[in-house]
Amino acid sequence: MTRPSKVLVRELGCQPYQQIWTAMRALTDQRGADTPDEIWLLEHPPVFTQGLAGKPEHVLDPGEIPVIQSDRGGQVTYHGPGQLIVYPLFDLERLGIGIRKLVTTLEEVVIRLLDDDQLTGSRKPGAPGVFVDGAKIASIGMKVRRGCTFHGLALNLDLDLAPFSRINPCGYANQPMTRLCDHAVLEGGIVGVGQRFTATLADLIGIDWVIEAGHDDDHPLHSLLDCSDAKTRQASTQPRRPVSEPNDR
């Protein structure tokens, strides 16, 4: 199977969780052997999401924040403005990697971004994500269907951490949470960090990437999002080439 020539990156701004989840499932269900892989970069309005195995006792006091039962892996987590969401919609077989390799690669991207700010990111066995001094800064929950991935990673940049106290984050009581702005100067905002994340991920996997500003009429995002709003999307027609061979660490 031929590896893709490039991955399409879509900068979507702040979008409701339910609509994006619906679009991810639709794209996964309708994609064929030649459908390009995509990375969606965005934020969500405040929402708690439960994984497939999520236990209700980990939702302590949601208050006015909605709780959505999703089909991703993992337990309950929180999404809100100021958190970078990265949804890789990849054909794993075509890329020649498995889901475990993708998860560890996503973690490696975060660790490298933290290292750029002289921060040490670490992993914990059995708890996908990245931690700084024991506090969780990035969470991962994926779904594989028909050999293709959706859902993904949430990286805390400058969001309000208070809602995490209303849950047991990722199923762990009293799990400390942290965000990048508490440790370093946040440069570039969601868009800037999202593009740095994408560049590092593409480099590790060994593929090109290009930002897509619009959506074809038959793309699931076309009917779900206001495609005339270009303020949260920056067009680019120049692919970024990887600068090293795929990393198998």
C-alpha positions in Angstrom: 0.0 0.0 0.0 1.4 3.4 -1.0 2.1 5.8 1.8 0.2 9.2 1.5 2.0 12.1 -0.2 0.8 14.5 2.5 -1.6 14.9 5.4 -4.2 17.6 5.2 -4.3 19.9 8.3 -7.6 21.7 9.1 -7.6 24.6 11.6 -11.2 24.7 12.8 -11.2 27.2 15.7 -13.6 26.5 18.6 -16.2 23.9 17.7 -18.9 22.0 19.6 -17.7 18.5 20.6 -20.8 16.6 19.3 -20.6 18.1 15.8 -16.9 17.3 15.4 -17.3 13.8 16.8 -20.1 13.2 14.2 -17.8 14.5 11.4 -14.9 12.3 12.5 -17.1 9.2 12.4 -18.6 10.1 9.1 -15.1 10.7 7.5 -13.9 7.4 8.9 -16.9 5.5 7.6 -16.8 7.0 4.1 -13.1 7.1 3.5 -11.5 4.8 0.9 -8.0 3.5 0.1 -7.0 6.8 -1.5 -8.6 9.2 1.0 -5.9 11.6 2.4 -5.1 11.4 6.0 -6.1 14.5 8.0 -5.2 16.3 11.3 -7.9 18.5 12.8 -6.6 21.3 15.1 -9.2 23.0 17.3 -10.7 23.9 20.7 -14.0 22.8 22.2 -16.4 24.8 24.4 -16.6 23.5 27.9 -17.6 19.8 27.9 -16.9 16.6 29.9 -16.5 13.5 27.7 -16.6 9.9 28.9 -14.7 7.1 27.2 -16.3 3.7 26.3 -15.2 2.2 29.6 -15.9 5.4 31.5 -17.2 4.9 35.0 -20.0 7.2 36.2 -18.5 7.5 39.6 -15.5 9.5 38.1 -17.9 12.3 37.3 -18.2 14.0 40.6 -20.1 17.3 40.1 -20.5 18.3 36.5 -22.8 21.2 37.3 -23.7 23.2 34.2 -21.0 21.6 32.0 -22.5 18.9 29.7 -21.3 15.3 29.9 -21.1 13.4 26.6 -20.7 9.7 26.3 -18.3 9.1 23.4 -16.7 6.1 21.7 -13.1 6.8 22.4 -10.8 4.9 24.8 -10.2 6.0 28.3 -12.2 7.5 31.2 -13.7 11.0 31.7 -11.8 14.2 30.8 -12.6 17.9 30.3 -12.2 20.0 27.2 -12.5 23.8 27.1 -11.1 27.0 25.4 -7.4 27.3 25.8 -6.8 23.6 25.2 -5.3 22.4 21.9 -7.2 19.5 20.5 -5.4 17.4 17.9 -7.5 14.8 16.1 -5.3 12.6 13.8 -7.5 10.8 11.2 -5.0 8.3 9.9 -5.1 5.1 7.9 -2.7 3.1 10.1 -2.0 0.3 7.7 -1.1 2.8 4.9 1.2 4.6 7.3 2.8 1.3 8.4 2.2 1.9 12.1 0.0 0.5 14.9 -2.2 2.3 17.4 0.3 1.8 20.2 3.0 3.4 18.0 0.8 6.3 17.2 0.0 6.9 20.9 3.7 6.9 21.9 4.4 9.2 18.9 1.8 11.7 20.1 3.3 11.6 23.5 6.8 12.1 22.0 5.6 15.2 20.2 4.4 16.8 23.4 7.6 15.8 25.2 9.6 17.5 22.4 7.5 20.6 22.5 7.9 20.9 26.3 11.7 20.4 25.8 11.7 23.5 23.6 10.6 25.4 26.7 13.1 23.7 28.9 10.4 21.5 30.5 10.7 17.8 31.2 7.7 15.8 30.1 7.3 12.2 31.2 5.0 9.2 30.7 3.2 7.0 33.2 2.7 3.2 32.5 -1.0 2.5 31.9 -1.9 6.2 31.7 -1.6 7.5 28.1 -0.5 11.2 28.1 2.3 13.4 29.3 3.0 14.7 32.8 5.1 17.5 34.2 6.3 17.0 37.7 3.5 14.5 38.2 0.8 16.8 36.9 -1.0 15.9 33.7 -0.6 18.3 30.8 -1.7 16.2 27.9 -4.3 13.4 27.6 -4.9 10.9 24.9 -8.0 8.9 23.9 -8.2 7.2 20.5 -10.6 5.1 18.5 -9.7 2.7 15.6 -12.4 1.7 13.2 -11.9 0.0 9.8 -8.1 0.4 10.5 -8.4 4.2 10.7 -8.1 6.4 13.8 -10.2 9.3 15.2 -10.4 11.2 18.4 -6.9 12.1 19.7 -5.0 14.3 22.1 -5.7 17.3 24.3 -2.9 19.6 25.3 -3.5 22.1 28.1 -2.2 25.5 27.1 -4.0 28.3 29.1 -7.4 26.8 29.8 -9.2 27.2 33.2 -8.2 24.1 35.1 -11.0 24.4 37.7 -13.5 22.0 35.9 -11.0 19.2 36.4 -11.8 19.3 40.1 -15.4 18.2 39.2 -14.1 14.8 37.9 -11.5 12.2 38.5 -9.4 13.1 35.5 -8.9 10.0 33.3 -10.2 7.9 36.2 -7.6 9.0 38.7 -8.8 10.6 41.9 -6.9 13.8 42.9 -4.8 13.7 39.7 -3.1 17.1 39.5 -3.5 18.9 36.2 -1.3 21.6 34.7 -1.0 23.8 31.7 1.8 25.2 29.6 1.3 28.8 30.6 2.1 27.9 34.2 5.6 26.9 33.2 6.6 28.9 30.1 5.7 31.9 28.0 2.9 30.8 25.6 3.9 31.9 22.1 1.7 31.7 19.1 -1.5 30.6 20.9 -3.6 27.6 19.7 -2.7 28.2 16.1 1.0 28.5 16.6 1.3 25.6 19.0 -0.9 23.5 16.7 1.4 24.1 13.7 4.5 23.2 15.8 2.7 20.1 17.0 1.8 19.1 13.4 5.3 19.8 12.1 6.9 17.6 14.8 4.3 14.8 14.3 4.7 14.8 10.5 8.5 14.7 10.9 8.4 11.7 13.3 6.0 9.8 11.0 7.9 10.9 7.8 5.1 12.6 5.8 4.5 16.0 4.3 1.6 18.3 5.5 -0.4 21.1 4.2 -3.0 23.4 5.7 -6.4 23.1 4.0 -8.6 26.2 4.3 -11.8 24.9 2.9 -13.8 21.7 2.6 -15.1 19.9 -0.5 -18.9 19.6 -0.8 -18.8 15.9 0.1 -16.6 16.4 3.1 -18.4 15.8 6.5 -17.2 19.2 7.8 -18.9 21.0 4.9 -22.4 20.5 6.2 -21.5 20.8 9.9 -19.3 23.9 10.0 -19.7 27.4 8.6 -17.2 27.1 5.8 -17.4 30.8 5.0 -15.7 31.7 8.3 -12.1 31.9 7.3 -11.0 33.8 10.4 -10.0 30.7 12.3 -8.4 29.0 9.3 -5.1 30.1 7.7 -4.7 28.9 4.1 -1.4 27.5 2.9 -0.5 25.8 -0.3 3.1 24.9 0.4 3.7 21.4 1.8 6.1 21.1 4.7 8.7 18.4 4.2 10.0 16.2 6.9 13.6 16.9 7.9 14.5 13.5 9.2 13.6 9.8 8.7 10.7 8.3 10.7 11.6 7.8 14.3 11.0 4.3 15.7 11.7 5.1 19.3 
